Amino acid sequence: MIQLERHKPEKATEEVVQHKSLVGNTNLTMLFVMLVLSVVLTLYSESIQVNDGLGFDGVFYAGIAKNFGDFPRLNIGREYVGRVLPSAIVYYSLRITNLPLTDRNIIFGFDFYKILMLSICALVWGLIADKLEIGKKGKWLGFIGLFINHNVLKCYFYYPISTDVTAFLFTFLMLYFYLAEQPVPILIVAMLGAFTWPTLLYQGMLLYVFPRQEIHFEKSNFLQRNMPAVVAVAVYLFAAAYLTDSFNKFLKGTMLAAVPLSAGIVCIYYFVCSHLIFGDRYFSSSRKLLRATDLKRVISALVLCAITLFSLSLLSSYNLPSSRSDSLVRFFFKSVVLQSLRRPAEFYIAHVIWFGPILLLTFRFFDRVVGGIRRQGWGIVLVFIMYICMSVKPTSRQSMPFFPFVVIFTVFVLNTRNLSYRFLCVFALFEIVMSKVWLLINTNFPVILFNVAGGFFSNSFYFIYGAIVVLLQIFTYVYFHLDRSFVSESKKVPG
């Protein structure tokens, strides 16, 4: 007995060391795989040829990078000041390395920067998985879902100059610092994010004001538990009715006959999401939310947010008169609501086509995904509500900063012990095929370019993509329904 007792701590210590080593190896392996993928795609994948390879908005970002040293004299609008950070980083990187500020070198700078950012994203994903106690198979499922898709493998490398990859990394960083309960880094990333992507400042402030803590709910009556869902649907219908006069001016190619069906699908989506988020426990949890709110954090967040927004306005030379310079509220009512009515369920079809089959798993276990999110506190819940509000817009790229939240908590609620490596390999193959990394856009530009993005593809592609998504969703449901061991294990995840 004495010998056994003496050896137990040594054995336990040895197991802990082995576990930490395994965790570290997995995280570093994911970083290495992402690094190799990024280098290969940068060297050998096609890129846009418009404006000598700078792209559309890339012309403005390259111009900022080329002339950032004379920033006060640049005539930069509010929209581009809010995306100036990556250009500034590339500018100073080229200056430090004594490389001339030519278009070719600027593209090279953005390419190198992109490789570095994506590699860090893979590493931070591993650290987030450690915080959520996600195992090795779960890490690889998350890696496949997060990085093996059209958004990363095709879009990021087809457009060499953009702010997307920086926003992608900032999303990972904010979630990691939230789970690690480090509020100050969240504020720093959020304020930097304000100069990268429009929604990052607000995402970060929510995560800062409402720190990580499990939400405890209490039961309420029928009216209370359904009121948030009813309000969400009512607001959407009011906005849709108010903006119907803007159809001809704002949207082209709208299926007018199908607008009621489109509105009905969005209403069902909002109702179900609201009901799952608040359930039968709305009012008591709201009171607890107010009691748990730290007034100092609220004040500091408001002050820093006001300073950041004032700085953005101060640095901009003018405000764009178009809808692209709208506030988040006007942006939602004008852009999100109208585009959600364009074609029935186009937003869901577009998101699966853009972000990949991982969203089929999200939809299949959506109630458990919401439950997993609620376990992390009101900060994550409120960011998720932001995503739900904006996700009905079919231009998936604009939902990109919310995408990691959805994937990570989809992986979190799945019991990956019952997912074989064969499943992961088949799933990765599906992701690669749907990423369209193999598709040569420049062979029929811009027809192919616009037919791979929601909100732009033609009616023919809408029906083709819709059929593909429906068939894959049915297959996903049947697969996991027949795998009774998986379903019984995953039910252990509390919602």
C-alpha positions in Angstrom: 0.0 0.0 0.0 2.8 2.4 0.8 4.5 1.8 -2.5 1.2 2.3 -4.4 0.5 5.5 -2.5 4.0 6.8 -3.3 3.6 6.0 -7.0 0.1 7.5 -7.5 1.2 11.1 -7.5 4.1 10.3 -9.8 1.7 8.5 -12.2 -0.8 11.4 -12.0 2.0 13.9 -12.6 3.2 11.8 -15.6 -0.3 11.7 -17.0 -0.7 15.5 -16.6 2.6 16.1 -18.4 1.7 13.7 -21.2 -1.7 15.5 -21.5 -0.2 18.9 -21.7 2.4 17.7 -24.2 -0.4 16.2 -26.4 -2.4 19.5 -26.1 0.6 21.5 -27.1 1.5 19.2 -30.0 -2.1 19.4 -31.4 -2.1 23.2 -31.2 1.3 23.5 -32.8 0.3 21.0 -35.5 -2.8 23.1 -36.4 -0.6 26.2 -36.5 1.9 24.3 -38.8 -0.9 23.0 -41.1 -2.4 26.5 -41.4 1.0 28.0 -42.1 1.7 25.5 -44.9 -1.8 25.9 -46.4 -1.4 29.7 -46.4 2.0 29.6 -48.1 0.9 27.1 -50.7 -2.3 29.0 -51.5 -0.5 32.3 -51.6 2.0 31.0 -54.1 -0.2 28.9 -56.3 -3.9 29.9 -56.0 -5.4 32.4 -58.4 -6.0 36.0 -57.4 -8.2 38.8 -58.7 -6.8 40.7 -61.7 -8.9 43.8 -61.4 -6.8 47.0 -61.0 -3.5 45.2 -61.6 -4.2 42.7 -58.8 -5.3 45.2 -56.2 -9.0 44.3 -56.5 -12.0 46.5 -55.9 -11.8 48.0 -52.3 -8.1 46.9 -52.4 -7.3 49.9 -54.5 -8.3 52.2 -51.5 -6.5 50.0 -48.9 -3.4 49.9 -51.1 -3.6 53.7 -51.6 -3.7 54.2 -47.8 -0.8 51.8 -47.3 1.2 53.7 -49.9 0.6 57.1 -48.5 0.0 56.4 -44.8 3.0 58.6 -43.9 1.0 61.6 -45.2 -2.3 60.4 -43.5 -3.5 63.9 -42.3 -3.6 65.1 -45.9 -5.4 62.0 -47.3 -9.0 62.4 -48.3 -10.3 59.3 -46.5 -14.0 58.7 -45.8 -15.5 57.4 -42.6 -15.9 53.9 -44.0 -12.2 53.5 -44.9 -10.9 55.1 -41.7 -12.8 52.3 -40.0 -10.6 49.8 -41.9 -7.3 51.5 -41.9 -5.4 49.4 -39.4 -4.2 46.6 -41.8 -2.9 49.2 -44.3 -1.0 51.0 -41.5 0.6 47.7 -40.4 1.7 46.9 -44.0 3.0 50.5 -44.5 5.2 50.4 -41.4 6.4 46.8 -42.2 7.6 47.9 -45.6 9.2 51.0 -44.2 11.1 49.0 -41.6 12.3 46.5 -44.2 13.3 49.4 -46.5 11.1 48.1 -49.3 9.7 50.7 -51.8 6.0 51.3 -51.5 5.0 49.9 -54.9 1.8 48.1 -55.7 3.7 44.8 -56.0 5.4 45.2 -52.7 2.1 46.2 -51.0 0.5 43.1 -52.3 3.5 41.1 -51.0 3.1 42.8 -47.7 -0.5 41.9 -47.4 0.2 38.3 -48.4 2.9 37.9 -45.7 0.6 39.6 -43.2 -2.3 37.3 -44.1 -0.1 34.2 -43.7 1.0 35.4 -40.2 -2.6 36.3 -39.1 -4.1 33.0 -40.2 -1.4 31.0 -38.5 -2.0 32.9 -35.3 -5.8 32.3 -35.7 -5.1 28.5 -35.8 -3.0 28.7 -32.6 -5.6 30.9 -30.8 -8.3 28.4 -31.8 -6.3 25.7 -30.0 -6.0 27.9 -26.9 -9.8 28.5 -27.0 -10.4 24.8 -27.3 -8.3 24.3 -24.2 -10.3 26.8 -22.2 -13.5 24.9 -23.2 -11.9 21.6 -22.5 -12.4 20.4 -26.1 -10.5 17.3 -27.0 -8.1 16.4 -29.8 -10.8 15.3 -32.3 -12.9 18.3 -31.4 -10.0 20.6 -32.1 -9.6 19.1 -35.6 -13.3 19.3 -36.2 -13.2 23.0 -35.3 -10.1 23.5 -37.4 -11.9 22.0 -40.4 -15.0 24.1 -39.8 -13.2 27.3 -39.2 -10.5 27.2 -41.9 -11.4 24.7 -44.6 -14.2 26.7 -46.3 -14.7 29.2 -49.1 -14.3 32.1 -46.8 -10.7 31.3 -45.9 -9.4 29.0 -48.6 -10.8 30.9 -51.5 -11.9 34.4 -50.6 -8.9 35.4 -48.4 -6.4 34.4 -51.1 -8.4 35.5 -54.1 -8.5 39.1 -52.7 -4.9 39.7 -51.6 -5.7 43.1 -50.1 -8.5 43.2 -47.5 -9.3 43.8 -43.8 -11.1 40.4 -43.4 -8.2 38.4 -42.0 -7.5 41.0 -39.3 -11.1 41.0 -38.3 -11.0 37.2 -38.2 -8.1 37.2 -35.9 -9.6 39.9 -33.6 -12.7 37.7 -33.2 -10.6 34.8 -32.0 -8.6 37.0 -29.6 -11.7 38.6 -28.1 -13.3 35.2 -27.5 -10.1 33.8 -26.0 -9.7 36.8 -23.6 -13.3 36.5 -22.6 -13.0 32.8 -21.7 -9.7 33.6 -19.9 -11.5 36.3 -18.0 -9.0 39.1 -19.0 -11.1 42.2 -19.6 -8.3 44.7 -20.4 -7.1 42.9 -23.5 -10.7 42.7 -24.7 -10.9 46.5 -24.6 -7.6 46.8 -26.5 -8.7 44.4 -29.2 -12.1 46.0 -29.5 -10.7 49.5 -29.9 -8.2 48.3 -32.5 -11.1 46.4 -34.2 -12.9 49.7 -34.6 -10.2 50.6 -37.2 -10.6 47.2 -38.9 -14.3 46.1 -39.1 -17.6 48.0 -38.2 -19.0 45.5 -35.6 -15.9 44.6 -33.7 -16.0 47.6 -31.3 -19.5 46.6 -30.2 -18.8 42.9 -30.0 -15.8 43.7 -27.7 -17.7 46.1 -25.5 -20.4 43.5 -24.9 -17.8 40.9 -23.9 -16.1 43.4 -21.6 -19.2 44.7 -19.8 -20.7 41.2 -19.3 -17.9 38.9 -18.1 -18.0 35.1 -18.3 -20.4 33.6 -15.8 -23.0 30.9 -16.2 -26.6 32.2 -16.4 -29.0 30.8 -13.9 -32.7 30.9 -15.0 -36.0 30.6 -13.3 -39.4 29.7 -14.7 -41.9 32.3 -15.8 -45.4 32.3 -17.3 -46.5 31.8 -20.9 -46.6 35.5 -21.8 -43.2 36.2 -20.3 -41.4 33.4 -22.0 -42.8 34.2 -25.5 -42.6 38.0 -25.3 -39.0 38.4 -26.6 -39.8 36.2 -29.6 -43.0 38.1 -30.4 -41.2 41.4 -30.1 -38.5 40.2 -32.4 -41.0 39.1 -35.1 -43.1 42.3 -34.7 -40.0 44.6 -35.1 -38.9 42.7 -38.2 -42.4 42.8 -39.8 -42.8 46.5 -39.1 -39.4 47.2 -40.7 -40.2 45.0 -43.7 -43.6 46.8 -44.2 -42.0 50.2 -43.7 -39.3 49.6 -46.3 -41.3 47.9 -49.0 -41.2 51.1 -51.1 -37.4 50.7 -51.3 -37.5 47.3 -53.1 -37.1 48.7 -56.6 -34.5 51.2 -55.6 -32.5 49.0 -53.2 -32.8 45.5 -54.5 -32.6 44.1 -58.0 -33.8 40.6 -58.8 -36.2 40.3 -55.9 -38.7 37.5 -56.2 -41.7 39.8 -55.4 -44.2 36.9 -55.5 -42.1 35.1 -52.9 -41.7 38.0 -50.5 -44.4 36.8 -48.1 -42.7 33.4 -48.0 -39.3 35.0 -47.4 -40.8 37.1 -44.6 -42.4 34.1 -43.0 -39.2 32.1 -43.0 -37.3 34.9 -41.3 -40.1 35.3 -38.7 -39.9 31.6 -37.9 -36.2 31.9 -37.6 -36.3 34.9 -35.3 -39.1 33.4 -33.2 -37.2 30.1 -32.7 -33.9 31.7 -31.9 -35.5 34.1 -29.4 -37.4 31.3 -27.8 -34.3 29.2 -27.5 -32.2 32.0 -26.1 -34.7 33.2 -23.5 -36.8 30.1 -23.2 -39.2 30.1 -20.2 -36.9 32.2 -18.1 -36.8 35.7 -19.6 -37.8 38.1 -16.9 -36.0 36.6 -13.9 -32.8 36.4 -15.9 -33.1 40.0 -17.1 -33.3 41.2 -13.5 -30.3 39.1 -12.6 -28.5 40.6 -15.6 -29.1 44.1 -14.3 -28.0 43.1 -10.8 -24.9 41.4 -12.0 -23.8 44.4 -14.2 -20.7 46.2 -13.0 -21.5 49.9 -13.2 -17.7 50.8 -13.5 -17.4 48.5 -16.5 -20.5 50.0 -18.2 -19.2 53.6 -17.7 -15.6 52.8 -18.9 -17.0 50.9 -21.9 -19.2 53.9 -22.9 -16.4 56.4 -22.4 -13.9 54.4 -24.5 -16.5 53.6 -27.1 -17.3 57.4 -27.4 -13.6 58.2 -27.6 -13.1 55.6 -30.3 -16.1 56.8 -32.4 -15.0 60.4 -32.0 -11.5 59.5 -33.2 -13.0 57.8 -36.3 -15.0 60.9 -37.1 -12.1 63.2 -36.4 -9.7 61.2 -38.7 -12.2 61.0 -41.6 -12.3 63.7 -44.2 -16.0 63.1 -45.1 -18.9 60.9 -44.5 -20.2 58.8 -47.4 -23.8 59.7 -48.3 -24.7 56.1 -49.2 -26.1 53.4 -47.0 -22.6 52.1 -46.4 -22.0 54.9 -44.0 -25.1 54.3 -42.0 -25.2 53.5 -38.3 -25.7 49.9 -37.2 -29.4 50.5 -36.6 -30.0 52.1 -40.0 -27.8 49.5 -41.6 -29.9 46.7 -40.1 -33.3 48.1 -41.1 -32.3 49.1 -44.6 -29.8 46.5 -45.7 -30.4 43.4 -43.5 -34.2 43.5 -43.6 -34.6 44.2 -47.3 -32.0 41.6 -48.4 -33.6 39.0 -46.2 -36.8 39.4 -48.3 -35.0 39.0 -51.7 -35.4 35.2 -52.0 -36.8 32.6 -49.5 -34.2 31.3 -47.1 -31.4 32.7 -49.2 -29.5 33.7 -46.1 -29.2 30.1 -44.9 -28.3 28.8 -48.4 -25.7 31.5 -48.8 -24.1 30.9 -45.4 -23.7 27.2 -46.0 -22.2 27.8 -49.4 -19.8 30.4 -48.1 -18.8 29.0 -44.7 -19.2 25.3 -45.4 -21.1 22.2 -44.1 -20.1 23.0 -40.5 -23.2 25.1 -40.4 -25.3 22.0 -41.2 -24.1 20.6 -37.9 -25.0 23.9 -36.2 -28.5 23.7 -37.6 -28.9 20.1 -36.7 -28.0 20.7 -33.0 -29.1 24.3 -32.9 -30.9 24.0 -29.5 -27.8 22.6 -27.9 -25.5 25.2 -29.5 -27.7 27.9 -28.0 -27.6 26.1 -24.7 -23.8 25.9 -24.8 -23.6 29.6 -25.6 -25.8 30.5 -22.6 -23.5 28.6 -20.3 -20.8 31.1 -21.0 -22.6 34.2 -19.8 -24.4 37.2 -21.1 -21.5 38.6 -23.1 -21.5 35.7 -25.5 -25.3 35.6 -25.5 -25.5 39.2 -26.6 -22.9 38.8 -29.3 -24.8 35.8 -30.5 -28.0 37.9 -30.6 -26.2 40.5 -32.8 -25.3 37.6 -35.1 -28.9 36.3 -35.2 -30.1 39.8 -36.1 -27.6 40.3 -39.0 -27.5 36.7 -40.2 -30.6 37.0 -42.3 -28.7 39.1 -44.7 -27.4 36.7 -47.4 -24.1 38.5 -48.0 -22.2 36.1 -45.8 -18.9 37.9 -45.7 -20.5 40.7 -43.6 -21.3 38.1 -40.9 -17.7 36.8 -40.9 -16.7 38.3 -37.4 -19.5 36.2 -35.8 -18.7 33.0 -37.7 -16.0 31.7 -35.2 -18.5 32.1 -32.3 -21.0 29.8 -34.1 -18.5 27.2 -35.1 -16.7 27.0 -31.8 -19.8 26.5 -29.8 -21.1 24.0 -32.3 -17.9 21.9 -31.6 -18.3 22.6 -27.9 -21.7 20.9 -27.6 -20.8 17.9 -29.8 -19.5 14.8 -28.0 -16.4 14.3 -30.2 -15.5 11.1 -28.5 -17.9 9.4 -30.8 -16.7 11.1 -33.9 -14.2 8.8 -35.7 -11.2 10.0 -37.7 -13.0 8.5 -40.7 -15.8 11.0 -40.1 -13.4 13.9 -39.7 -11.7 12.9 -43.0 -15.0 12.6 -44.9 -16.2 15.9 -43.4 -12.9 17.6 -44.4 -13.5 16.3 -47.9 -17.0 17.8 -48.0 -15.6 21.1 -46.8 -12.8 21.2 -49.4 -15.3 20.5 -52.2 -17.7 23.2 -51.0 -14.8 25.6 -50.4 -14.5 25.9 -54.2 -10.7 26.3 -53.8 -10.5 24.3 -57.0 -12.7 26.8 -58.9 -11.0 29.1 -61.4 -12.9 32.3 -61.1 -10.8 34.2 -63.6 -11.8 31.8 -66.5 -15.2 33.5 -66.6 -14.9 36.7 -64.6 -17.0 38.3 -63.2 -19.9 35.8 -63.7 -18.3 33.1 -61.5 -17.3 35.6 -58.9 -20.8 36.8 -58.3 -22.3 33.3 -58.4 -20.4 32.1 -55.4 -21.6 34.8 -53.0 -25.1 35.1 -51.4 -27.0 38.2 -52.4 -25.4 38.2 -55.8 -25.9 34.8 -57.4 -28.5 34.3 -60.1 -31.9 32.6 -59.6 -30.5 29.5 -61.4 -27.7 29.2 -58.9 -30.0 30.0 -56.1 -32.1 26.9 -56.9 -29.0 24.7 -57.5 -27.4 25.8 -54.2 -30.7 25.4 -52.4 -31.1 21.9 -53.6 -27.6 21.0 -52.5 -28.0 22.5 -49.1 -31.4 20.8 -48.5 -30.0 17.4 -49.5 -26.9 17.8 -47.3 -29.1 18.9 -44.4 -31.3 15.9 -44.8 -28.2 13.6 -44.9 -26.8 15.3 -41.8 -30.0 14.8 -39.9 -30.4 11.2 -40.9 -26.7 10.4 -40.2 -26.8 11.6 -36.6 -30.4 10.4 -36.0 -29.3 6.8 -36.9 -26.1 7.1 -34.8 -28.0 6.6 -31.5 -24.8 6.4 -29.4 -23.8 9.9 -30.6 -27.3 11.3 -29.9 -27.5 9.8 -26.4 -24.0 11.1 -25.5 -24.6 14.6 -26.9 -27.8 14.9 -24.8 -25.6 15.0 -21.8 -24.6 18.5 -22.8 -26.9 20.8 -20.7 -28.8 23.4 -22.5 
